[in-house]
Amino acid sequence: MSLSKLYEISERYRNLEDLLDNPELENAKSDIERSLDSINEEFNVKAENIAKIIKSKGTDIKGLEEEIKRLQDRKKVTENKVLNLKSYLFDHMKILKKEKINGKLFTLSIRKNPPSVNVIDEDAIPQRYKIPQPYKLDKTAILEDSKQEIKIDGVEIKQSTSLSIR
């Protein structure tokens, strides 16, 4: 079931909710449409009930986003703790001049990393080492200029529609 129950949903829509909550559903769109088509109600009533489910799932999404952020923050904290522990071991092995420690479970050693490039002055680097990057269109500027009735070749401004649930 959903994380929240903002609206009471009739029994006819329980199957739809179960389908929406099933992460292993292979033909989601067709199964959901089949479930909706099987509900015999006036379309306006059906639309209202579907809107209830949409709003409820929207609340679920917000909760999931918050949980993802919480877990990402927790992951970052744990990664930092691991880095601190590794740094502690590395620093103390260097101080004690221990290049290698053979333990019962682990072998710890200080080794050389592969060589890497440290850029000091990017402008001083010869052109042959620079990879050209593809350009990116500034669609915001295109839209703003088109509002000022500036003609821009190669684009058209389109106005689409979407469903609003308030």
C-alpha positions in Angstrom: 0.0 0.0 0.0 1.0 3.6 -0.4 3.0 5.5 2.2 0.2 7.8 2.8 -3.6 7.7 2.7 -4.7 11.2 1.9 -7.9 10.1 0.3 -10.2 7.2 0.8 -10.2 5.1 -2.3 -13.0 2.8 -3.1 -12.6 -1.0 -3.3 -12.8 -0.9 -7.1 -9.5 1.0 -7.2 -7.6 -1.4 -4.8 -6.4 -3.6 -7.7 -5.1 -0.5 -9.5 -3.2 0.6 -6.3 -1.8 -2.9 -6.0 -0.6 -2.7 -9.6 1.0 0.7 -9.0 2.8 -0.6 -6.0 4.2 -3.7 -7.8 7.8 -2.9 -8.8 8.1 -6.1 -10.9 5.1 -5.2 -13.1 6.4 -5.8 -16.7 3.6 -4.3 -18.8 2.7 -1.6 -16.4 1.0 0.8 -18.9 -1.2 -1.8 -20.5 -2.0 -3.6 -17.1 -2.9 -0.2 -15.5 -5.1 0.7 -18.5 -6.8 -2.7 -18.4 -7.5 -2.3 -14.7 -8.9 1.2 -15.3 -11.1 0.0 -18.3 -12.6 -2.7 -16.1 -14.0 -0.1 -13.7 -17.6 0.7 -14.8 -18.2 4.2 -13.6 -19.2 7.5 -15.2 -15.9 9.0 -16.5 -16.1 12.1 -14.3 -16.3 9.8 -11.2 -13.5 7.6 -12.5 -11.4 10.7 -13.2 -11.9 12.0 -9.7 -10.9 8.7 -8.2 -7.8 8.5 -10.5 -6.9 12.1 -9.3 -7.1 10.8 -5.7 -4.6 8.1 -6.5 -2.3 10.6 -8.4 -2.3 13.0 -5.4 -1.6 10.1 -3.0 1.3 8.8 -5.2 2.6 12.4 -5.4 2.8 12.4 -1.6 4.6 9.0 -1.7 7.1 10.4 -4.2 7.9 13.4 -1.9 8.4 10.9 1.0 10.7 8.8 -1.1 12.7 11.8 -2.2 13.2 12.8 1.4 14.3 9.2 2.3 16.7 9.2 -0.7 18.2 12.5 0.5 18.5 11.2 4.0 20.2 8.0 2.9 22.5 9.9 0.5 23.5 12.2 3.5 24.1 9.1 5.6 26.2 7.5 2.9 28.3 10.7 2.6 28.9 10.7 6.3 29.9 7.0 6.3 32.2 7.6 3.3 33.9 10.4 5.2 34.4 8.2 8.3 36.0 5.5 6.1 38.3 8.1 4.5 39.2 9.4 8.0 40.1 5.9 9.2 42.1 5.2 6.1 43.9 8.5 6.5 44.7 7.7 10.1 46.2 4.3 9.2 48.2 5.8 6.3 49.5 8.7 8.3 50.6 6.5 11.2 52.2 3.9 9.0 54.2 6.7 7.4 55.2 8.1 10.8 56.2 4.6 12.0 57.9 3.9 8.6 55.9 0.8 8.1 55.4 0.0 4.4 53.5 -3.2 5.1 51.6 -4.9 7.9 50.7 -8.6 7.6 47.7 -9.1 9.9 45.6 -12.2 10.5 42.8 -11.1 8.2 44.3 -8.2 6.2 47.5 -7.1 4.7 48.0 -3.3 4.7 50.6 -1.7 2.5 51.6 1.7 1.3 51.8 1.6 -2.4 52.4 4.0 -5.3 49.3 5.1 -7.2 49.3 5.3 -11.0 50.7 8.6 -12.3 48.2 11.4 -12.8 48.3 14.8 -14.4 48.0 17.9 -12.2 47.0 21.0 -14.2 48.8 24.1 -13.0 48.0 26.6 -15.9 45.4 25.3 -18.4 46.1 28.3 -20.8 49.8 27.3 -21.1 48.9 23.8 -22.3 49.4 23.3 -26.1 46.3 23.1 -28.2 46.9 19.5 -29.3 46.1 18.3 -25.7 42.7 20.1 -25.7 39.6 18.2 -26.7 36.9 20.3 -28.3 33.6 20.0 -26.5 30.2 20.0 -28.2 28.3 23.2 -27.9 25.0 23.4 -26.0 22.0 25.3 -27.2 20.7 28.1 -24.9 17.0 27.3 -25.2 16.1 29.8 -22.5 17.7 32.6 -24.6 16.0 31.3 -27.8 12.6 31.4 -26.0 13.2 34.9 -24.6 14.3 36.2 -28.0 11.3 34.7 -29.7 9.0 36.4 -27.1 10.6 39.6 -28.3 9.5 38.6 -31.9 13.1 38.0 -33.0 13.1 35.5 -35.9 15.4 32.5 -35.2 16.1 30.0 -38.0 16.0 26.3 -37.2 13.5 26.5 -34.3 9.8 26.7 -33.7 8.1 27.6 -30.5 5.5 25.1 -29.4 2.8 25.3 -26.8 1.7 22.0 -25.4 -1.0 21.1 -22.9 -1.0 19.0 -19.7 -3.3 17.7 -17.0 -3.7 19.9 -14.0 -5.1 18.5 -10.7 -5.8 21.1 -8.0 
